[in-house]
Amino acid sequence: MYSFKNDYSEGAHPNILQALLLHNSTQEEGYGLDRHSQNAIVLLQNLVDDQGADIHLLSGGTQTNLIAISAFLRPHEACITAKSGHIATHETGAIEATGHKLLAVDSSDGKLTPELIEPVLTEHHFEHMVKPRLVYISNPTELGTVYSKTELQALYDFCQEKDLLLYTDGARLGAALVSKDSGMTLKEMYALTDAFFVGGTKIGALLGEAVIIKNAQLQIDFRYLIKQRGGLLAKGRVLGIQFEELFTKNLYFDLARHANEKAQFMAAELAKAGCDFWIDSPTNQIFPVMDNRVIEELSGRFQFYVWAQKDENHSAIRLVTSWATSQEAVEQFIQAYKEVCKDVLIHT
Ligand SMILES: Cc1ncc(COP(=O)(O)O)c(C=O)c1O
């Protein structure tokens, strides 16, 4: 049964596996000091156009968020996030377990704005409460929505004015940057955050996330903190080779574009067939709303998550495409949707 559950159901893009095999027998330094990791770092520094960018390769998203956020905060400081933010919903309290409170705010589209953050600052105004210090966003958000350059600029300006750090979870950053709602480059992203990460796991790598720290204060001793939290891999080369491959010839962005195109094709065809959407998402995650009987029937043919209940009879499902999703798979889903709608809805 084909799965639209996520974008990490497949292994890695073949170029990455070939590169791993090609360099398999050479001896390298450990702990990220190998030539491949160093080269990958230079490639990313060139893309953000700053040789002073502090870049580290880590293994997974939760690990990156918890190492970065706990490194950036002092003991009494807290992190502001949307209620739907990944750190608030799907990371098992990893940030709280490092001693930092999450201040979660409602957001209808998963994004944060100065207007949503302001009340948190007003409320937390003295030393009997935690001090809001870092704003966590993800781009794209958990709802597949994307920050425009104007929105990110406004958020960053606000953070600067209020002495807040802006940190972006980029587990699917490629999908955001190549989407029609963004048009931003890595360099622009870098200019508008204190730190962010570029996710590889969900865009063609076997595993791996590259954290990029612009703010010089936040760069201090970061490798110590990675090591202390168990994130410094002896075989760091495995990450280095993959990021080298992803960023030598734009593979990262090509794969993100592929994933987005497949999801957007599905969204357009489902809309033509009369389907509504929970939210307008321009990336590789889409949220069609369907009759529960249609969902029930489709779930016998494809794997996907039922995301939210719209009303008694309708729910939103989440369909995620990946760098490896074929046109055939998306067409089969669309065809199945049309057939099922006819059967279920007309005969009842
Ligand atoms: C936005 C976002 N951040 C972080 C993560 C966590 O990544 P991992 O599962 O590699 O820990 C995910 C995983 O789905 C995610 O979607």
The ligand as a Gaussian input file, in Angstrom:
#p B3LYP/6-31G(d) Opt

LIG

0 1
 C        9.235000      20.556000      11.661000
 C        9.892000      19.370000      12.309000
 N       10.874000      19.583000      13.203000
 C       11.515000      18.569000      13.803000
 C       11.169000      17.257000      13.546000
 C       11.850000      16.166000      14.315000
 O       12.687000      15.416000      13.531000
 P       13.164000      13.969000      14.020000
 O       11.987000      13.070000      13.878000
 O       14.282000      13.684000      13.074000
 O       13.629000      14.081000      15.416000
 C       10.156000      16.977000      12.621000
 C        9.778000      15.576000      12.326000
 O        8.771000      15.241000      11.783000
 C        9.482000      18.062000      12.001000
 O        8.472000      17.861000      11.145000

